[in-house]
Amino acid sequence: WYQRRAHVTAVDLSTKSLKVAEAHFEADSSVGNRLHFQLASSNDLLLEERYQSYFGAIIISEVLEHIPNKVHVIKDCHNLLKKKGLLFITTLNKNLMSNLLAIYLAESLHIVEPGTHDIDLFIAPEDLTNILLDHSFGVLHSRGLCYNPLSDVWKWSHCDAINYALLAEKLQ
């Protein structure tokens, strides 16, 4: 994003996460004043009139599986995006395999803290697609993601049984 000279608003509800992100970019002089961090929710942004239909793209990465009301977040994203704006989501599928690997194994191996994930908050790609379609988004692409904890590397995959990414476009 910064090679393209984009302006970015990084939003999180965690002060700790924002501080980590700020520290990551602090030494990068090429970012300049094009990146700012904000402790807020999507709803908080909508309370500021300047953010309504403001963003060309929104990324929700590894967040949706922690949010009970996914419809509310998708509605907020629709209101925050410009027409034809892009919504990129990465999240965890809701099935037995993701329960075993993303919760049980990941917690057992201390890849994530115990209690980080709750299978009831995961969402299957077809369910997320339906929510998006119901809220004036067109789904452009959906693909699996595979994480290798030994190399700490993510790769695209044809299997979306555990993690997946979805790209959608605001239609109206």
C-alpha positions as CSV (number, residue, x, y, z in Angstrom):
1,W,0.0,0.0,0.0
2,Y,2.7,2.5,0.8
3,Q,4.5,1.9,-2.5
4,R,1.3,3.1,-4.2
5,R,1.3,6.2,-1.9
6,A,-2.1,5.3,-0.4
7,H,-3.4,6.9,2.7
8,V,-4.3,4.3,5.4
9,T,-6.4,4.5,8.5
10,A,-5.5,1.5,10.8
11,V,-8.3,0.8,13.2
12,D,-8.4,-1.5,16.2
13,L,-10.2,-1.8,19.5
14,S,-6.9,-2.8,21.2
15,T,-4.5,-0.1,22.4
16,K,-1.8,-2.8,22.6
17,S,-2.3,-3.9,19.0
18,L,-2.2,-0.3,17.8
19,K,1.0,0.3,19.6
20,V,2.6,-2.8,18.1
21,A,1.5,-1.6,14.6
22,E,2.8,1.9,15.2
23,A,6.2,0.6,16.3
24,H,6.4,-1.5,13.2
25,F,6.1,1.5,10.9
26,E,7.7,4.1,13.1
27,A,11.2,3.7,11.5
28,D,9.9,3.7,8.0
29,S,10.3,7.3,6.7
30,S,8.6,6.4,3.3
31,V,5.2,6.1,5.1
32,G,5.3,9.8,6.2
33,N,1.9,11.1,7.3
34,R,-0.1,8.7,5.1
35,L,-0.7,6.3,7.9
36,H,-2.6,7.0,11.1
37,F,-3.8,4.8,13.8
38,Q,-7.2,5.1,15.5
39,L,-8.6,3.3,18.6
40,A,-12.1,2.7,17.3
41,S,-14.8,0.3,16.0
42,S,-16.4,0.4,12.5
43,N,-19.4,2.0,14.3
44,D,-17.2,4.7,15.8
45,L,-15.9,5.6,12.4
46,L,-19.5,6.0,11.1
47,L,-20.2,8.5,13.8
48,E,-17.7,10.8,12.0
49,E,-19.5,12.0,8.9
50,R,-16.3,12.4,7.0
51,Y,-15.8,8.6,7.0
52,Q,-19.2,7.8,5.4
53,S,-18.6,6.4,1.9
54,Y,-15.0,7.5,2.3
55,F,-12.7,4.4,1.9
56,G,-11.7,2.8,-1.4
57,A,-10.8,-0.4,0.4
58,I,-11.2,-2.0,3.8
59,I,-9.3,-5.0,5.1
60,I,-10.7,-7.1,7.9
61,S,-7.9,-9.7,8.6
62,E,-8.2,-12.3,11.3
63,V,-10.8,-10.2,13.1
64,L,-14.3,-11.4,12.0
65,E,-13.9,-14.7,13.9
66,H,-13.9,-12.8,17.1
67,I,-17.0,-10.7,16.4
68,P,-20.5,-12.1,17.4
69,N,-22.5,-9.7,15.1
70,K,-20.9,-10.2,11.7
71,V,-23.9,-8.6,9.9
72,H,-23.4,-5.4,11.8
73,V,-19.7,-5.2,10.8
74,I,-20.6,-5.9,7.1
75,K,-23.3,-3.2,7.2
76,D,-20.7,-0.8,8.7
77,C,-18.2,-1.6,6.0
78,H,-20.8,-1.0,3.3
79,N,-21.5,2.4,4.7
80,L,-17.8,3.2,5.1
81,L,-16.9,2.2,1.5
82,K,-17.2,4.3,-1.6
83,K,-19.3,2.8,-4.4
84,K,-17.2,0.0,-6.0
85,G,-15.0,0.0,-2.9
86,L,-13.3,-3.3,-2.1
87,L,-13.7,-5.4,1.1
88,F,-11.0,-8.0,1.8
89,I,-11.6,-10.4,4.6
90,T,-9.5,-13.2,6.0
91,T,-11.1,-15.5,8.7
92,L,-11.6,-19.0,9.9
93,N,-14.0,-21.5,8.5
94,K,-16.6,-23.0,10.8
95,N,-16.2,-26.8,10.7
96,L,-14.6,-29.7,12.6
97,M,-11.2,-29.3,10.9
98,S,-10.9,-25.7,11.9
99,N,-12.0,-26.5,15.4
100,L,-9.4,-29.2,15.7
101,L,-6.5,-27.3,14.1
102,A,-7.2,-23.6,14.8
103,I,-8.4,-24.1,18.3
104,Y,-7.3,-27.4,19.8
105,L,-3.9,-27.8,18.1
106,A,-3.0,-24.1,18.0
107,E,-3.7,-23.7,21.7
108,S,-1.9,-27.0,22.6
109,L,1.2,-25.9,20.7
110,H,0.9,-22.3,22.2
111,I,0.6,-20.8,18.7
112,V,-2.3,-18.8,20.1
113,E,-3.3,-18.1,23.7
114,P,-5.9,-20.5,25.2
115,G,-9.4,-19.1,24.8
116,T,-8.4,-16.9,21.8
117,H,-10.9,-18.6,19.5
118,D,-14.5,-19.8,19.9
119,I,-15.8,-22.1,17.2
120,D,-19.3,-20.6,17.6
121,L,-17.9,-17.3,16.2
122,F,-16.3,-18.8,13.1
123,I,-18.1,-18.5,9.8
124,A,-18.3,-20.7,6.8
125,P,-17.4,-19.1,3.4
126,E,-20.9,-19.7,2.0
127,D,-22.5,-18.0,5.1
128,L,-20.2,-15.0,4.8
129,T,-20.9,-14.9,1.1
130,N,-24.7,-14.8,1.8
131,I,-24.3,-12.0,4.3
132,L,-22.3,-10.0,1.7
133,L,-24.8,-10.6,-1.1
134,D,-27.7,-9.6,1.3
135,H,-25.9,-6.3,1.9
136,S,-25.2,-5.1,-1.6
137,F,-21.7,-6.7,-2.1
138,G,-20.6,-8.8,-5.0
139,V,-18.2,-11.5,-4.2
140,L,-15.2,-11.3,-6.6
141,H,-13.0,-14.1,-5.2
142,S,-12.7,-16.6,-2.4
143,R,-9.7,-18.7,-1.7
144,G,-8.2,-20.8,1.0
145,L,-5.2,-19.8,3.1
146,C,-2.7,-22.2,4.6
147,Y,-0.4,-21.4,7.6
148,N,2.8,-23.3,8.3
149,P,3.6,-22.8,12.0
150,L,7.1,-24.3,11.5
151,S,8.2,-21.6,8.9
152,D,5.7,-19.0,10.1
153,V,4.6,-18.6,6.5
154,W,1.1,-18.1,4.9
155,K,0.3,-19.4,1.4
156,W,-2.7,-19.4,-0.9
157,S,-4.4,-22.7,-1.0
158,H,-7.3,-24.4,-2.9
159,C,-8.5,-25.7,0.4
160,D,-10.6,-23.3,2.5
161,A,-11.3,-25.8,5.3
162,I,-9.5,-23.8,7.9
163,N,-8.6,-20.3,6.8
164,Y,-9.9,-18.4,3.8
165,A,-9.8,-15.0,2.2
166,L,-12.7,-13.3,0.4
167,L,-12.7,-10.3,-1.8
168,A,-16.0,-8.4,-2.3
169,E,-17.0,-5.2,-4.0
170,K,-19.6,-2.7,-2.9
171,L,-22.3,-2.6,-5.6
172,Q,-24.4,0.4,-4.6
